Amino acid sequence: MIVAPGLRPPDGTRVAFVVEGPSGFVEAYVMHEVRAAALDSLTEPIADQVDVALHMDADTFVRLVGGRGELDEVAPAVRVEGDANLGRRVIEHMKVLM
């Protein structure tokens, strides 16, 4: 999995994406040597088990990952729980090219 390419957080950094709504999901990753490995079996509250949890709806997630819209317009729809600086940096680097 690619999590915020170009961000390069320290090894052991844990990030959760909490996509809310009917098509919602929770995915969490731990960084290791510039790669992300999925974290399994997270329980509530998720924010207690990661460095930052990014809460958003599916539309916001797709826009950020797809680089659709201006970051200043899309990013405010994300609720950051945990390390606010890390959360902001992940949001800024979420765009992925397929």
Secondary structure as GFF3:
##gff-version 3
##sequence-region A 1 98
A	DSSP	beta_strand	14	20	.	.	.	ID=ss1
A	DSSP	beta_strand	25	32	.	.	.	ID=ss2
A	DSSP	beta_strand	35	38	.	.	.	ID=ss3
A	DSSP	three_ten_helix	46	49	.	.	.	ID=ss4
A	DSSP	beta_strand	52	57	.	.	.	ID=ss5
A	DSSP	alpha_helix	58	66	.	.	.	ID=ss6
A	DSSP	alpha_helix	71	74	.	.	.	ID=ss7
A	DSSP	three_ten_helix	75	77	.	.	.	ID=ss8
A	DSSP	beta_strand	79	82	.	.	.	ID=ss9
A	DSSP	alpha_helix	84	92	.	.	.	ID=ss10
###
